[in-house]
């Protein structure tokens, strides 16, 4: 059963120390309103799973600005100097993960797989501490599943059943993260009645979604 | 040839390597310049690893779409025939060998086709983003870079000493001085830039170079 709640009600389910997966790529497709609410409600010591740590003052970067993070899984942290700084000083653990491996670790968690085998990172420092498995003479790294307590996502359109449609490059990590969290909260630019979205045009089936929040600005 | 002219020469030379009917991924910076010089009779589409194929030119200010950015976060358009997808599909396209060619910058390349382009120990690390997946997955890996580092040291080595992005994946290196191909026999010097001598290239390169018998001047 999908609930339609306010951002305040939705984020009240978040607790300190949780692992959160946040959709978006350098701010595009990031649930800005939900992030603002996390800041407002004071949640801290969060583990963030996101493609990147954003930019200062923007989207997911605000969690970094406000020092709410204790650990980050990301492929890119070059947009927010504070993430790199805290990684260097050891204040915060940052697990840099190749972008494709990050997506597949989440997909594995969401699809009930025990991990995935990828050639990405073989012979690099990404290999450190990981099992190397040879299939047909080729080396692969065993990348383990990565799951969040809560996913904070952004959709263009949702129906009351939680079915989601994204727009253009704002899709990015949102669909895969929808599968890989215990509680999935979606900020949708528009919420429509069941049946108003053609079932063939749905990107994320509502089965993955728990809470819808109306918000976000529209474009196009 | 000044620095800007050299960059254009590199971009033009690499553009000639692209094959009609294929999908290509260009890295940020100099590689992106290649898109401007694709011969008119060659029909290639460019992938943006954040989630679409069919990167078009930057939009006019009034046509800017917050949901349509490239992998560097800059506003772009999507050309007719383009398509959008999520990060997991995007990197399936990349690792699965569906990208014919990728063009990337480098900090170091060596004669075995090893590539280092993502971190310098002790310095702020931006992260590998999608580079490790691209280099492992793309059919052909072309490196676009200046032959020498800012301090004058060579970037083409016998063996990379910076942390690797991937092992044995580079196919072609195009610099402001030369075009070199990685072959099973070693690194072959095939073309030299106008006004540059073979001797100068050899002196600016640590890697062992096999001098191609019919060495040509880079023509663009």
HADDOCK unambig.tbl for C-alpha pairs under 7 A between the chains (distance, minus, plus):
assign (segid A and resid 25 and name CA) (segid B and resid 50 and name CA) 6.92 0.50 0.50
assign (segid A and resid 26 and name CA) (segid B and resid 73 and name CA) 5.90 0.50 0.50
assign (segid A and resid 28 and name CA) (segid B and resid 66 and name CA) 6.85 0.50 0.50
assign (segid A and resid 28 and name CA) (segid B and resid 67 and name CA) 5.98 0.50 0.50
assign (segid A and resid 29 and name CA) (segid B and resid 67 and name CA) 6.83 0.50 0.50
assign (segid A and resid 75 and name CA) (segid B and resid 127 and name CA) 5.57 0.50 0.50
assign (segid A and resid 75 and name CA) (segid B and resid 128 and name CA) 5.94 0.50 0.50
assign (segid A and resid 75 and name CA) (segid B and resid 129 and name CA) 4.54 0.50 0.50
assign (segid A and resid 76 and name CA) (segid B and resid 126 and name CA) 5.68 0.50 0.50
assign (segid A and resid 76 and name CA) (segid B and resid 127 and name CA) 4.35 0.50 0.50
assign (segid A and resid 76 and name CA) (segid B and resid 128 and name CA) 6.28 0.50 0.50
assign (segid A and resid 76 and name CA) (segid B and resid 129 and name CA) 5.03 0.50 0.50
assign (segid A and resid 77 and name CA) (segid B and resid 126 and name CA) 5.03 0.50 0.50
assign (segid A and resid 77 and name CA) (segid B and resid 127 and name CA) 5.89 0.50 0.50
assign (segid A and resid 78 and name CA) (segid B and resid 126 and name CA) 3.93 0.50 0.50
assign (segid A and resid 78 and name CA) (segid B and resid 127 and name CA) 6.73 0.50 0.50
assign (segid A and resid 84 and name CA) (segid B and resid 124 and name CA) 5.82 0.50 0.50
assign (segid A and resid 84 and name CA) (segid B and resid 125 and name CA) 6.44 0.50 0.50
assign (segid A and resid 96 and name CA) (segid B and resid 127 and name CA) 6.09 0.50 0.50
assign (segid A and resid 98 and name CA) (segid B and resid 128 and name CA) 6.02 0.50 0.50
assign (segid A and resid 98 and name CA) (segid B and resid 129 and name CA) 5.77 0.50 0.50
assign (segid A and resid 98 and name CA) (segid B and resid 130 and name CA) 5.88 0.50 0.50
assign (segid A and resid 98 and name CA) (segid B and resid 132 and name CA) 6.25 0.50 0.50
assign (segid A and resid 98 and name CA) (segid B and resid 133 and name CA) 6.78 0.50 0.50
assign (segid A and resid 99 and name CA) (segid B and resid 129 and name CA) 5.33 0.50 0.50
assign (segid A and resid 99 and name CA) (segid B and resid 130 and name CA) 4.87 0.50 0.50
assign (segid A and resid 100 and name CA) (segid B and resid 88 and name CA) 6.67 0.50 0.50
assign (segid A and resid 100 and name CA) (segid B and resid 91 and name CA) 5.03 0.50 0.50
assign (segid A and resid 100 and name CA) (segid B and resid 130 and name CA) 6.54 0.50 0.50
assign (segid A and resid 100 and name CA) (segid B and resid 133 and name CA) 6.20 0.50 0.50
assign (segid A and resid 103 and name CA) (segid B and resid 87 and name CA) 6.23 0.50 0.50
assign (segid A and resid 103 and name CA) (segid B and resid 88 and name CA) 5.17 0.50 0.50
assign (segid A and resid 104 and name CA) (segid B and resid 88 and name CA) 6.25 0.50 0.50
assign (segid A and resid 119 and name CA) (segid B and resid 136 and name CA) 6.87 0.50 0.50
assign (segid A and resid 120 and name CA) (segid B and resid 132 and name CA) 5.88 0.50 0.50
assign (segid A and resid 120 and name CA) (segid B and resid 133 and name CA) 5.25 0.50 0.50
assign (segid A and resid 120 and name CA) (segid B and resid 136 and name CA) 6.03 0.50 0.50
assign (segid A and resid 121 and name CA) (segid B and resid 132 and name CA) 6.31 0.50 0.50
assign (segid A and resid 121 and name CA) (segid B and resid 166 and name CA) 6.53 0.50 0.50
assign (segid A and resid 123 and name CA) (segid B and resid 166 and name CA) 6.66 0.50 0.50
assign (segid A and resid 123 and name CA) (segid B and resid 167 and name CA) 6.21 0.50 0.50
assign (segid A and resid 124 and name CA) (segid B and resid 163 and name CA) 6.71 0.50 0.50
assign (segid A and resid 124 and name CA) (segid B and resid 164 and name CA) 5.34 0.50 0.50
assign (segid A and resid 124 and name CA) (segid B and resid 165 and name CA) 6.34 0.50 0.50
assign (segid A and resid 124 and name CA) (segid B and resid 166 and name CA) 6.45 0.50 0.50
assign (segid A and resid 125 and name CA) (segid B and resid 163 and name CA) 6.99 0.50 0.50
assign (segid A and resid 167 and name CA) (segid B and resid 67 and name CA) 6.37 0.50 0.50
assign (segid A and resid 168 and name CA) (segid B and resid 67 and name CA) 5.75 0.50 0.50
assign (segid A and resid 168 and name CA) (segid B and resid 68 and name CA) 5.90 0.50 0.50
assign (segid A and resid 168 and name CA) (segid B and resid 84 and name CA) 5.73 0.50 0.50
assign (segid A and resid 169 and name CA) (segid B and resid 50 and name CA) 6.45 0.50 0.50
assign (segid A and resid 169 and name CA) (segid B and resid 51 and name CA) 5.42 0.50 0.50
assign (segid A and resid 169 and name CA) (segid B and resid 52 and name CA) 6.71 0.50 0.50
assign (segid A and resid 169 and name CA) (segid B and resid 67 and name CA) 5.46 0.50 0.50
assign (segid A and resid 169 and name CA) (segid B and resid 68 and name CA) 5.28 0.50 0.50
assign (segid A and resid 169 and name CA) (segid B and resid 69 and name CA) 6.40 0.50 0.50
assign (segid A and resid 169 and name CA) (segid B and resid 84 and name CA) 6.78 0.50 0.50
assign (segid A and resid 170 and name CA) (segid B and resid 67 and name CA) 5.04 0.50 0.50
assign (segid A and resid 171 and name CA) (segid B and resid 85 and name CA) 6.94 0.50 0.50
assign (segid A and resid 171 and name CA) (segid B and resid 86 and name CA) 5.56 0.50 0.50
assign (segid A and resid 172 and name CA) (segid B and resid 50 and name CA) 5.74 0.50 0.50
assign (segid A and resid 172 and name CA) (segid B and resid 51 and name CA) 5.66 0.50 0.50
assign (segid A and resid 172 and name CA) (segid B and resid 86 and name CA) 4.46 0.50 0.50
assign (segid A and resid 172 and name CA) (segid B and resid 87 and name CA) 4.76 0.50 0.50
assign (segid A and resid 173 and name CA) (segid B and resid 86 and name CA) 6.18 0.50 0.50
assign (segid A and resid 173 and name CA) (segid B and resid 87 and name CA) 5.35 0.50 0.50
assign (segid A and resid 175 and name CA) (segid B and resid 86 and name CA) 6.66 0.50 0.50
assign (segid A and resid 176 and name CA) (segid B and resid 88 and name CA) 6.92 0.50 0.50
assign (segid A and resid 219 and name CA) (segid B and resid 65 and name CA) 6.33 0.50 0.50
assign (segid A and resid 219 and name CA) (segid B and resid 66 and name CA) 6.75 0.50 0.50
